[in-house]
Amino acid sequence: MPDIYSRAVQYAADIFGFDQPGKFFAKCHTHSAASIYLYTKADTEYLCKIDCSPTARSYSAMLQRFEFAEYLHQKGIHVLSPLRSPQGKIIECFHLDEGDCMLYAWTKIPGQVLSDIDPMDLRDFYQDWAKLLADIHRLTKEYPNTATLKQDHNPDYLYWHQEWEDVYNALREPQMRNLWQDIKEELDLFPISIDNFGMIHNDVHSQNLLITDSGLHLIDFDRSTRHFFVQDIANAIYSEYSRIAYHSNHKSRLPMLDKLFLQPFISTYLEHYPLENHEFDRIESFILYRRILMYSIFQEELESQSPKIKKKLAQDIIHRTPFLQRSINDLLEL
């Protein structure tokens, strides 16, 4: 562990009054220098993320994300619970000789991520997942400052254009960059209202859902931003089809996922949040947004480990090969 992180781990314990010592829990994404550490206090476990290469933008973004998570938790939604410091701060920033650091903590949720269960046996899980997402979108309409939906000219205002810019800068192929520009122009033309746009989690896949005795709990708000609600749905669709296709022993179920996963997922979502049907007419554009974003994250790993898969993914993206076999509205009529 670099010296700066060793000192920051100690500093975190001092700020929050955690028991000693903090233990390494997990490394964050490969594109992040931050790490997560496990602490205890009065027999309760907490997780603390420490970033010793923060920027003003990363501080502002994470503050808005954790404020949103705190709001949802206070409204009774099963999400991680941010831990405010004794000074009342969601994020603590401090300076060490080696540089600046920021940290934020939350109560560790006792639960497990989904194992490789046959999708035939996951109907309840899919429905609970959809209800959780719908409840978040319903509450987003009441979230403070939701009425001011578009301030993308303000660099401190969390908005999906910032994510788009990060992906654009990461993409290497000119064709992919051009398509990414086209996607932005498409999404910018879609009408925005409090009924279809606001703060979303933006990364609701099965590995960010903990299965607990009290139901599903949503974690990891590191990608949360203001975006269309349907983007959350597109992310869930992309993640589950990809999980079964590439990370499961149940690949034979892939042709049946429309009925096993998508139909109960969308039907349950609509039971709890009445998103207009025309929003689903654009689902392929939002799935494509997610496909390109994930491609940008894993392009180097794919190049070194699975170049054939990388080539196939790139071809499908550039040619805008439809991700779903049929439209969602057609599926709901079956």
C-alpha positions in Angstrom: 0.0 0.0 0.0 1.5 3.4 -0.9 2.4 5.6 2.1 -0.3 8.1 1.3 -3.0 5.5 1.5 -1.5 4.0 4.7 -1.8 7.4 6.3 -5.2 8.1 4.8 -6.6 4.8 6.2 -5.5 6.0 9.6 -6.9 9.4 9.1 -10.3 7.9 8.1 -10.4 6.0 11.4 -9.6 9.2 13.3 -12.3 11.2 11.6 -15.1 8.8 12.1 -13.9 7.2 15.3 -13.7 3.8 13.8 -12.0 0.9 15.6 -8.5 0.2 14.5 -7.3 -0.8 12.0 -9.0 -0.4 8.7 -8.7 -3.5 6.5 -8.4 -3.5 2.7 -11.7 -4.5 1.2 -11.7 -4.0 -2.5 -9.9 -2.1 -5.3 -12.1 0.1 -7.3 -12.4 0.1 -11.1 -9.2 -0.3 -13.1 -9.5 3.3 -14.2 -9.7 4.5 -10.6 -6.9 4.9 -8.1 -9.3 4.7 -5.2 -9.7 1.7 -2.8 -12.3 0.6 -0.3 -11.5 -0.3 3.3 -13.5 -2.1 6.0 -13.9 -0.6 9.4 -15.9 -1.4 12.5 -17.5 0.7 15.2 -19.6 -0.6 18.1 -19.9 -4.0 16.3 -21.2 -2.3 13.1 -19.2 -2.7 9.9 -18.6 0.3 7.6 -17.0 0.7 4.2 -14.9 3.7 3.4 -13.7 4.7 0.0 -10.4 6.6 -0.1 -9.3 8.6 -3.1 -5.9 10.2 -3.0 -6.0 11.7 -6.4 -9.2 13.7 -6.3 -10.2 16.7 -8.4 -12.7 19.4 -7.8 -15.0 17.8 -10.3 -14.8 14.3 -8.7 -15.5 15.9 -5.3 -18.6 17.7 -6.6 -19.8 14.7 -8.5 -19.5 12.3 -5.5 -21.1 14.8 -3.2 -24.2 15.0 -5.4 -24.3 11.2 -5.8 -24.1 10.5 -2.1 -26.7 13.2 -1.4 -29.0 11.4 -3.8 -28.4 8.1 -2.1 -29.0 9.6 1.3 -32.3 11.1 0.1 -33.4 7.7 -1.3 -32.4 5.9 2.0 -34.3 8.5 4.0 -37.4 7.8 1.9 -37.2 4.1 2.7 -35.6 2.8 -0.4 -33.1 -0.1 0.1 -29.9 1.6 -0.9 -26.5 2.1 0.8 -26.7 4.6 3.7 -24.0 7.3 3.6 -22.3 7.9 6.9 -21.9 11.6 7.8 -18.7 12.5 9.8 -19.0 14.0 13.2 -18.7 17.4 11.4 -21.8 16.5 9.4 -20.0 16.1 6.1 -20.8 13.4 3.6 -17.3 13.7 2.1 -14.2 14.6 4.0 -11.2 16.2 2.3 -7.8 16.5 3.8 -4.2 17.3 2.8 -1.3 15.0 3.5 2.4 15.7 2.7 2.1 13.4 -0.4 -1.1 15.1 -1.7 -4.8 15.7 -1.3 -7.3 13.0 -0.4 -11.0 12.6 0.0 -13.0 9.9 1.6 -16.6 8.9 2.2 -18.2 6.0 4.1 -21.4 4.1 4.4 -22.8 1.3 6.5 -21.9 -2.1 5.1 -25.0 -4.0 4.0 -25.0 -7.7 5.0 -25.9 -9.6 1.8 -24.7 -11.5 -1.2 -24.7 -10.7 -4.9 -26.6 -13.0 -7.3 -25.0 -16.3 -8.0 -25.2 -18.1 -11.3 -28.7 -19.3 -10.9 -30.8 -20.5 -13.9 -32.9 -17.6 -15.2 -35.8 -20.0 -15.1 -35.7 -19.6 -11.3 -35.1 -15.8 -11.2 -38.6 -14.4 -11.8 -38.9 -13.0 -8.2 -35.5 -11.5 -8.4 -36.2 -9.8 -11.7 -39.5 -8.4 -10.4 -37.9 -7.1 -7.2 -35.2 -5.5 -9.3 -37.7 -3.8 -11.5 -39.8 -2.5 -8.6 -36.7 -1.1 -6.9 -35.8 0.8 -10.1 -39.4 2.1 -10.5 -39.5 3.3 -6.9 -36.3 5.2 -7.4 -37.7 6.9 -10.5 -40.9 7.8 -8.7 -39.0 9.5 -5.9 -36.6 11.2 -8.3 -39.6 13.3 -9.4 -39.7 14.7 -5.8 -36.0 15.2 -5.4 -34.9 18.7 -4.7 -33.9 20.8 -7.7 -35.4 18.2 -10.1 -37.4 21.1 -11.7 -34.1 22.5 -13.0 -33.4 19.7 -15.3 -30.8 21.0 -17.7 -27.8 22.9 -16.6 -25.1 21.2 -18.7 -23.4 24.6 -19.1 -22.6 24.4 -15.4 -19.5 22.1 -14.9 -20.5 21.4 -11.2 -24.0 20.3 -12.1 -24.1 16.5 -12.5 -25.4 15.7 -15.9 -25.0 12.9 -18.4 -23.0 15.1 -20.8 -20.0 14.8 -18.5 -20.1 11.0 -18.7 -20.5 11.3 -22.5 -17.3 13.4 -22.6 -15.3 11.0 -20.5 -16.3 8.1 -22.9 -15.5 10.2 -26.0 -12.0 10.9 -24.7 -11.5 7.2 -23.9 -12.6 5.9 -27.3 -9.8 5.2 -29.8 -11.4 4.2 -33.1 -12.6 7.2 -35.2 -15.8 5.3 -36.3 -16.7 4.6 -32.7 -16.1 8.3 -31.8 -18.3 9.4 -34.7 -21.1 7.1 -33.6 -20.8 8.3 -30.0 -21.2 11.8 -31.3 -24.3 10.7 -33.2 -25.8 9.2 -30.1 -25.4 12.4 -28.1 -27.1 14.3 -30.9 -30.0 11.8 -30.8 -30.4 12.0 -27.1 -30.2 15.8 -27.0 -33.3 15.9 -29.2 -35.4 13.8 -26.9 -37.9 15.9 -24.8 -37.1 16.2 -21.1 -39.6 16.4 -18.2 -39.7 15.4 -14.6 -41.7 12.3 -15.7 -38.8 10.9 -17.7 -35.6 12.5 -16.6 -33.7 13.2 -13.3 -31.1 11.7 -11.0 -30.7 8.0 -11.7 -28.4 5.3 -10.4 -27.0 4.7 -13.9 -25.4 1.3 -13.1 -28.1 -1.0 -11.8 -26.8 -4.4 -12.8 -27.2 -7.6 -10.8 -23.7 -7.3 -9.2 -24.7 -3.9 -7.7 -27.8 -5.6 -6.0 -27.2 -7.3 -2.6 -29.7 -10.0 -1.7 -30.6 -9.6 2.0 -33.2 -10.9 4.4 -35.1 -7.7 3.9 -35.0 -7.7 0.1 -32.7 -6.3 -2.6 -30.4 -3.4 -1.6 -28.7 -1.2 -4.2 -25.1 -0.2 -3.8 -22.4 1.7 -5.8 -23.6 5.1 -6.8 -20.3 6.0 -8.5 -22.0 6.5 -11.9 -25.1 8.2 -10.7 -26.1 11.3 -12.8 -29.0 13.1 -14.3 -30.2 11.2 -17.2 -33.3 9.7 -18.8 -35.1 7.1 -16.7 -35.0 4.7 -19.6 -31.2 4.7 -19.5 -31.5 2.9 -16.1 -33.8 0.3 -17.8 -31.4 0.0 -20.8 -28.5 -0.6 -18.5 -30.4 -3.4 -16.7 -31.3 -5.0 -20.0 -27.8 -4.8 -21.4 -26.2 -6.1 -18.2 -28.5 -9.2 -17.8 -28.3 -10.3 -21.4 -24.5 -9.8 -21.3 -24.2 -11.7 -18.0 -26.0 -14.7 -19.4 -24.1 -14.6 -22.7 -20.5 -14.2 -21.3 -20.5 -14.9 -17.5 -22.9 -17.8 -16.9 -23.3 -21.5 -17.3 -26.8 -21.0 -18.5 -26.1 -19.6 -22.0 -28.7 -21.9 -23.4 -31.3 -19.7 -21.8 -30.3 -16.7 -23.8 -32.9 -17.1 -26.6 -35.6 -17.3 -23.9 -34.5 -14.2 -21.9 -37.2 -12.1 -23.6 -39.8 -14.1 -21.7 -37.8 -15.1 -18.7 -36.3 -11.7 -17.9 -37.5 -8.8 -20.0 -41.2 -9.4 -20.0 -41.6 -9.7 -16.1 -39.0 -6.9 -15.6 -40.8 -4.3 -17.8 -44.3 -5.4 -16.7 -43.4 -5.0 -13.0 -41.6 -1.7 -13.6 -44.7 -0.3 -15.3 -46.9 -1.5 -12.5 -45.0 0.8 -10.1 -44.0 3.6 -12.4 -46.1 4.6 -15.5 -43.3 5.5 -17.9 -44.9 6.5 -21.2 -44.8 3.7 -23.9 -43.1 5.9 -26.4 -40.0 6.1 -24.1 -39.5 2.4 -24.9 -39.5 3.1 -28.6 -36.1 4.6 -28.1 -34.7 1.7 -26.0 -32.2 0.6 -28.7 -30.5 4.1 -28.6 -30.1 3.9 -24.9 -28.8 0.3 -25.0 -26.4 1.4 -27.7 -25.2 4.2 -25.3 -24.5 1.6 -22.7 -22.8 -0.8 -25.2 -20.4 2.0 -26.3 -19.7 3.1 -22.7 -18.9 -0.5 -21.6 -16.7 -1.0 -24.7 -14.7 2.1 -23.8 -14.1 0.8 -20.3 -13.0 -2.7 -21.4 -11.4 -2.0 -24.8 -7.8 -2.5 -23.7 -8.6 -5.6 -21.7 -10.5 -7.1 -24.7 -7.7 -6.2 -27.0 -5.2 -8.1 -25.0 -7.3 -11.1 -23.9 -10.2 -11.5 -26.4 -9.4 -9.6 -29.6 -12.0 -11.6 -31.6 -14.7 -10.7 -29.2 -13.6 -7.1 -29.3 -13.8 -7.1 -33.1 -17.3 -8.6 -33.1 -18.5 -6.2 -30.4 -17.1 -3.2 -32.4 -18.7 -4.4 -35.6 -22.1 -4.9 -34.0 -21.9 -1.5 -32.4 -20.8 0.4 -35.5 -23.4 -1.2 -37.6 -26.0 -0.6 -34.9 -27.1 -4.2 -34.9 -30.3 -4.4 -32.8 -29.6 -5.7 -29.3 -33.2 -7.1 -28.7 -35.0 -9.6 -30.8 -38.2 -7.6 -30.7 -39.4 -4.3 -29.4 -40.5 -3.9 -25.8 -43.9 -2.7 -26.8 -44.4 -5.8 -29.0 -43.1 -8.0 -26.2 -45.7 -6.5 -23.7 -48.5 -7.4 -26.1 -47.6 -11.1 -26.1 
